[in-house]
Amino acid sequence: MVNRGRPSKDCLPCRMRKLRCDLNPQGCGQCSRAGITCRGYRNPRDLSFRDETCTAGRQVLARCAVGHKAQPASLQLDWVARARYTFFTVYVSGFSLGFSGILPYYIELPSSATLVASIDATSLAFLATTMPLDDRPKYLTMARVKYGSAVGSLRRDLVFPETADPSAVLESMLLLDQYEKMMTQAPRGSHAWTAHTRGGISLIQHLGGNFAQTTVGRGLATRVMGALTVSCGATATMVPEALSCLRNLLDSAMSSDIKWASNKILANLIDLQAELHSRGSHCLPRHLEQAEELDKSFLALFDKFPPSWRPQRTYPPTSLSSLAFGEYFEVFPNHRIRQFTTGVRCMRLILRRIISSSGRLDDPASSAATTSDLARDICATVAALVLPDASHGGGTVLSLLRQLQYCTLLAPLHLVHQVCGGVEMKCWIRRVLEHMASSGGIKAAQDTLNLIHREPNAEYWRVVAMVGSYAFAT
C-alpha cells in the first residue's frame, strides 16, 4: 500500500507558509491576521487513504519492461561495418602493409566522403571474395553502389582540389584500384584496370616535385607506381612514359630500397613482354639480349637481400612428406618476404622461358638446370603453408588470413607446372592444388587446377588476374 504520510487538514495559505492553522469554520485566523484571503479547507475525500498497491505494481513492471527492451542481447552491426572491420583487421593489419597509411586519414578526416566511400566499396568487395557463392550477390550489389558514390566524390575532389587533401585522394585512388582488381578478373581490354593508377600518376605530376619528395608523398608515389606496373603486366601494355619520368625523379632517394630496385627491373620486363605480345612472341636478337640482362639484374638483386630474409630449411615428418617436394622445404621469417622472394623467382622463370624459346642458347644444359633450380625453389616455399601447424590452428577450416596466403601461391605453381620438364614435379603440383581445394576449401585452387588441364600454357599475368593473386599480393 502506497503511503506518503498523513495528509494535512490546514488551508492552502497555512500549508504554503508552514504555519499551524486554527481550522476555524468561520475563517482561518492566521489568514485573517495576515490579510490573506482564505479559500477554505480541504475536501474530506482528499484526506481519505486509497489502496494504490496494484496501480503502483503495474507502473513498476512497466518501467522494468521498458528497461529490458532498451538493452539488446547482442551487438548488431550492419553489413558495411562488418565488411570494414574484416578489411581492416584481416587485410590491412594482418596481410598487406600497403594500406596501413589509410588509418590516419580515416581517423582524422571522417568527413572525407571520397575516402570513406572508397574504403566501404573495397571492404565490401573484399568480403564478397571470401563469401560462399550464394551470399556474394548482396555484397557485390552494395559494393557497386559504394563504388559509384566514391567515383563521383573523387571526380568532385579533382575538379575542386583546393577543398581536398591530396594524400587522402591518392589513398582513395589506390583503394578503388584494389576494388577493380578484386571485381574484374579479365583485365585484357579493361580500361578500369589502369584508370585509377594512371590518374594517380597524373595527380602526383600535377602536385609537383615538392610533394613527391616528402616522406608521405614518396610512399604514395611508390605504391601508385607499383600498382600501375603490375596492372600493365596484366593488360599486356607498355609502362607509360609518365611513370618512368616519376621514377627518375625519385630514383636518388630510393636507390637503396630493394623493392624499389625490383619494381624498376619488373617495369623493363613488362615492357619486353608487351613488345613480344604485340609481335606474336617472335623473339629478335635484341629481345634475347635484353632478357639475359634482366635475368642478371634479378640475380644480382638476390645478393642484396639482408641475412634476415634468408629462409630456413626444414624437413617434414615422414607422414606428411607427400605435401613437400623433395626432402626439405623453406620457412621464411614472414609471408611478405616469402611473397617477394617467390615473385622475383617467378620473374626469373619468365625470363628463362623467353631465353630458351629463342633457340639461340650457347649452353642449353646450363639454362635447363637454372630453370629446374628456380622451379624447385618455388615448390620449396609451398609446404610451409599447406602442412598442418599448431601455430595456424589444427582445424580443417582455414583462417581467412591463411586463405589469402594460399592465393599468392596459385599463379607461381601454374607457372612452374608450365616450365618444368619433370613429370614428378607436375604431378606433385596437381596433388597440392587438389589438397588446397579439398582440405582448405580454396575455390581459386580448383580454378587453377582446371586451368592447368584446360590451358597449360596460359600467360602468367593472366593467371594472376584470374585467381585474384594481384589483389592479394600487393
N, C-alpha and C positions, 0 to 999 in steps of 0.2 A: 504494500500500500504506500502510495506516494504521500509524504507529509513534509511540508516546508515550514512548520511551526504554527502556533496558534494565531489566527487572524485577529487584527486589532479592530475594536468597535469604534475607535475615535473618528472624528470627522477628518476630511482630507487636509484642511489647513494645519490642524494639530499634528497629523502624521508627517506632513512635509517639514514642519518646524520642530518636530520631535519633542512635542510638549504633551503633557498629560491632560486629556480632555475631560471636562466635568460631566459630559453626556447629559446636560440639561435639556429636557424636552422642548423648552421654550426657545432654546438657542444656546450655543456654546458660549460660556462666559469668557474663555480665552480669546475667542474671535471678537466678542463684543468689546472687551477692553482694548484690543489692538485695532479696532475699527475695520475689521475684515469681515466681508460677507460670508456667513456660514451657510453652506448649501445642504446641511443635514448630515445624517449618519448613514452608514451602510445598510443595504437591504439584508434582512436576516438570512436570505438564501445564499448571499455571498459568503456568509460566515459558516455555512454547513460543510462538513467534510464529505468528500466523494471518493469512492474507491476507483482509482485510475490504474490499478496494477496491470490489468490486461492491455490497456492502451500503451502504457509505458513499455511493456514487454514487446509489443509489436513494433514500436519505434526502435528499440534496441536491436531486434532481429533484422529490421530493415537496414539499419546502419552497418551491421556486420556483413550482410549480403552485398551491399554496395562496395565495402572494403575489399572483399574477396574477389569480386569481379575486376577491380582495378589492378590486381596483381596477376599477370599472365603466368601460366605454368611453365613456359619456356620462351626464350628469345627468338622471335620470328623475324628473319631478315629477308628482304626482297631479293630477287634473283640477281639484280645488278650488284648489290652489296656483296652477295656470296661470290659472284664472279670476280669482283675487285679484290676480295680477300684472298681467293685462291691464286690469282695472278701475282699479287704482291708476296705472299708467303712462299709459294712454290717456285714460281718462275723468276721473279725479281730478286728475292732474297736467297733462294736456295740453288737455282740452276744457273742463271746468267747474271753476271755483274754489269752487263751493258746498260741496263735501265735503272740501276741504282740511283742515278742522278735525278730521276723524276721525283723522288720522295721530297726533297727540299721544296721544289716548286709546287708540288701538290699540297704541302702543308702551308706554305707561305702565300700562295696565290689560289685560295679556294674559289675565288670568283672568276678565274680564267676558264671561260666556257669551252675554249678550244682544247685545253689540256684535259679538263675533266671528261669531256665527251670522247676524246681520243683514248683516254685510259679505260673508260667504260666499254667502248667498241672493241678494243684489243682484249680486254678481260673477258668479255662475252665470247669472242671468237676463240680465245684460248680454252675457256671452259667447254665450248662446244666440241673441240677436238678431243676432249677427254671423256665425253659422254657417250653412252650407247647410241646406236643409230636411231632408235625410236625417239630418243629425247632431244636429238640435235635440232630439229626444225624450229622449236620455240626460241632456243638460244640464238640461232642464226638470224631469225627474224628480228629479235631485239638488237643484235649486233649491227645489222644493216641500218636500222633506224638510227642508232647512235653514231654510226659511221657517217651517214648523211648529215647529221647535225654537226659533227666535228669538221667535215669538209666545208660546210657553209660558214662556220665560225672561223675556220682557218683562212678562208677567202677574205673575210672582212678584216682579219688581222693583217693580211698582206696589202690590202687596199689602204688601210689606215694604220701604218706601222708605228706611229707615234703613241698609240694607246696600248701597244702590246709589248711584252717582254721578249726580245729575240731568242733568248735561251729557251724559254718555255715554248715558243713557236717551233724551234728546231726539235725539241723533245717530242712535240706533237707530231711532227713530220715523221720522225723515226718510229713512233708508235703506230701511225697509220700505215707506214711501210711494212711493219711487222704484221699488221692486220691483213694486208694484201697477201703476204706470203702464207699465212695460215688459211686463208679463204680460197686462194687461187692456186691450183696445183698444175696448171698448164700454162707456163709463162710465155711460150713462144707466141708472138703476135699480141701479147697483152701489154698495153701501154702502162697499165697500173703498176706493173712490177718495178718500173723505174721512175714513175712520175714523181713520187714524193721525195725520193733521194735526189733526183735531178733538181727539183725545186729547192731542196736544202742546200745544194752546191751553189745555186744561183743566189740564194739569200745570203750565204756566207760571203760570196764575192761582193754583194751589194753592201754588206756591213763593213767591208774593208779589212785591211791587214791588222789594224789595231785590235779588232775583235778576235781574229783568228790567233793572234799571238798571246792572248790571255790564257790562263790555265783552263778555265771553263770553255772558252771558245775553241781552244786547241783540242780538248777532249771531244767536244761535239763534232768538230770538223773531222776528226779521225774516225768516229763512228759512222758519220754520214758517208765518208769515202769508202769505208769497208763495206757498208751495206750496198752501195751502188756498184762496187767492183764485183761482188758476188752476184748481184742481180744481172749484170752484163754477162756473166758466165752462164747463167740460167737461160737468158734470152738469146745467147749466141750473137751478141753485138759487141762492137768495139767500145772500149772505155772512152768516155767523152774527153775532149781536149781540156775542158774546164777542170776536170778532176786532176789531170796531170799538172796543170798550172798551179792548182792549190797545193798539190804535193810538193812541188818545187819551192813554194813559199814556206812550207813548214818543215822541209827536209832537214835543215840545220838544227832545229830544236828537237827533232825526233830521231836523229840518225842512230842513236844508241839503243833504241827500242826494238826488240826482236820481232814483235808482232807488226810493227810499222815496216820493217825490212821485208817481212814475209808478204804483206799486202802489196808492196811495191813489185816484188817478183811475180806475185799472183796476177797483178794487172797486166804485166807483159805476157804471161801465159795465156790469159783470156783473150788478149788481142791476137795472139798467134792462133788460138783455136777458132776465133771468129773469122780470121782470114782463110784458114783451111776449110772452114764450113762453107764460106762463100765460093771457094774453088772446087767444091766437091771432094774435099780431103786429099786433093792432089798435092803432094809434098815436093817442093822445089829444094835445091841445094841450100839456099839461104834459110829456108824453114828448118832444115835439119841442123844447120849450124846454130840457129837461134835456140832450138830445143836443147841442144847439148850445153849451151852456155847457161840456160835457165836451170838445167839439172845440176850443173856445177854450183850455181848460186844457192840452190836449196840445200845441197850437200854441205856447202860452207856454212850455211845457217845453222845446221845441226851442231857444228863445232862450237857455236856461240852459246848454246844452251847452258845455263848455270848448272852446277852439280846437283842442286836441289831438285831439278827437273828430271833427273835420271830415274828410270823405273827400276824396281827391284824384281829379280827373277824369283818366282815361287813355283813349287812343284805340287801339283794337285794330288789328292788321295786317289788310290787305285780305283775305288768305286765310282769316282766321278771323272776319270781320265778321258772319257769319251767327249766331254764338253770342252776340252783343251786340245788344241792342235799341237802335236809334238810332246816333248817331255816336260815343258815348263810353260808358264805364262807370265806376263808382265803386270806389275801393280804400280800405278803412278801415284804421286802424292795427292792428287785430286782429279776430278773428272775434267776440269778445264784444261789442265796440262795434257791429259790424255787426248782430248778433242783436238787440241792444237797440233800435237805430235802426229796423230793419225791423219789430220788434214794435210800436213806437209808431206807425209809419206804417200798419200793419195795423189798429190800433185806430181810427185816424182814418178809414180806409176804411169800417170797420163803422159808425161814427157817420154818415159822409156817406151811406151807404146807408139808414140809418134816417131821416135827414132828407129825402132825396129821395123815399123811399117814402111819406112822409106826404101828399104832394100839396099842401103849403102853402108852397112856396118863393116868396120875394119875387124872387129873381134866379136862375132855373133855369140860365142860361148860365154864371154865375159858379160855381155849385155843380158843374156838369158839368166845368168847367175845373179846379177844385180836385181832383175825383176823378181826372181824367186825369193831373194832375201827380203825385199820390201814386202812382198805378199805374206811371207812368214811373220814378219814383224807386226803387220796389221792384224793377222789372225791371233797373235800372242796377246793382244790387248782385250780380246773378247771374253776370255774365261773369267777375268776378274769381276765382270758384271753378271754373267749367267750362272756362275757357280753359287750354290746356297752359302749364305754368310750370315752369321748371327747378328752382325752389325747392321744388316739390311732387313732383318726380320726373317724368320724361317717360314712364314706362311706362303700359301700359293698365290695370294693376291698381292701383286707388286704395288709399292707406293707410287704415287703419281710422279714424284721426282725421279725414281729409278726408271719408270717407263720412258721419260724424256731422254734419259741417258741411253736407253736401248735404241731409241730412234736415231741417235747420232752414229750408230754402227751400221745401219742398214745400207746406205749408199756405198761406204767403203767395202762391205762384204760383197755387194754386187760387182763392184769394180774388180776386186781380187778374183772372184769367180770368172770374170771375163778375161783376165790377162794371164792367169796361172795355167800351166800346161799339165799339172798333175791331176790325175783322176781322184786320188786320195783327198786332196785339198778341196776339190769341187764337191765331193760327197759330204765332207765334214761341214762345209758352209751350208749346204742344203739341210743337213741334220740340225745345225744350230738354229737356223731360221725356223724350222719346224718346232724346235723346243721353245723359242721365243713366242711363237704364235699360240702353241697349245698350253704351255705351262705359265707363260707370262700374260697371255691374253692380248698380245700386241698385234692389232689388225694390220698395221703397216708392215710387220714382218711377213705376214701371209701375202700381202700385196707384192712385196719384194720377191718372195719365192715364186709367185705366179709370173712375175715379170722375167725372172731368170729362165723359166720354161718357155715363155711366150716370145720374149725379145732378149736373148742373152747378150747381144751387142749394143744394147741401149746406151746412149751417151751418159756419162757420169752426172752432168749437171741436170739432165732430165730426170734421173732417178732421185737426185737431191730434192728437186721440186715436188716430185710425185709423192714421196713418202714424208714430206714435211720436214726434212732434215735441215733445210735452210732456216726455217722459223725457230727450230730448236737447237741451233748451233751457233747463234750469234751472241 
